[in-house]
């Protein structure tokens, strides 16, 4: 860790608020944040205005008892205040905890209790679900602050001058709650310095003349020079890591972040903002966002002269979508980024080669490891696990067992190995074969089958259940449940069981109503298939291969 003594006597290192504040001092009048399309209309904030607003909210959080290392729930839609609250937490050396606005009270209670959250900032219309979550937690939340008038009125009455905060360092924590394989979200714990270089642009873009930030004292000049891709617009919720990382990368490197603040995605709004603010990069999540964006491209449109990149993170674009985007947008480059919350960016997915496999060009920190932790040589045809070293997370919050599995140490080197299987071709290209886990990715949302199964199995008529993801043209995968009902034989071998059938409409309606009480809408199965008995392995563990064959109609007698 590099620590620098500044001319005015303070010290700073690679702490996210330090880096942001240095940029704000260097480029106070540059546009930092712009937004539009939502209920509050359009707006803009310069770096100086954004910095001052974050100072005020930091003082407000302090008034509610927040101090260094405390976790603050950030439970909101895309708008300027989400960014302001996040920066305010960094200023206090506190830790913002992302929580989906689509979660039920049960889901929120799990995340808030697991993270040890005491203060939550939420939307006015979501206050009741947060209060219900508080009642389900082992301890009540101490404060629930709402975005909008309450936050604005309370914060603007406070001093907007810089704060004096002890305990800020590159060792401060950044925690991102994300998908896992145990049925509930996991908090991935990063140091500020590691997340800055591992996912937030600290390494710069040397091939385009924008170097890495090697000395924190140069952060102001670094932001003033600016990333070559200056204006970025993520078209996904800020509660997700992909959007957060685009947002923070943009702001820390002196760019302009553009937010579409409509409550449900409106592609026409996105194009209007892209045109108004000369957006250079639009981030999407696979076809789920790219398809409606393409369909809404204005008829007879003239080229968007500033637009240089459509970049997909969280889910790859289909080959067909890449072709259609290229045909519609001409010279705009179509990029697929590959990474995970546990690794940061692994690199860039290459153009499809007709095989249907994901092909990755990794960077110097990326490797494929065998079961003993040895790096697999190119061309060996050995299937291993995709891994990253260097600036990687410390751990999973509250889960030492999962930490030991995902962040192993081989020959003194720590690796992040989240579970993707891969091989290395003779030219060094990495072929990603798929996640070794069973997590479903639907439009960038990570869905844990065990969580959905547990809810469905709590429905009285259901005997057993397995949940799988099947291919979907728009969302990448859709959720399908294979269920058996009480009163049927649960022990009859599946090979002799009756062929599967779709659940009748009345049962589906009841199942969906039951699920909605405990699950966000995107987790609820889009199809229910009934079998006489759900097949499991002799150990009692789920047989997901069998379930997928049932769900796709390929199981035969």
PyMOL commands that set and color helices and strands:
alter all, ss='L'
color gray80, all
select helices_A, chain A and resi 16-26+47-63+80-91+105-115+124-136+149-156+192-198+206-208+216-225+241-252+267-276+286-295+319-329+400-406+449-457+494-496+505-516+521-523+544-551
alter helices_A, ss='H'
color red, helices_A
select strands_A, chain A and resi 4-5+11-12+31-36+43-46+71-75+95-98+119-122+143-146+173-178+186-191+231-234+256-260+281-284+309-312+333-340+344-349+358-362+366-369+384-388+395-396+409-410+413-414+420-424+430-435+440-442+445-447+462-472+476-485+501-502+527-530
alter strands_A, ss='S'
color yellow, strands_A
deselect
rebuild
show_as cartoon
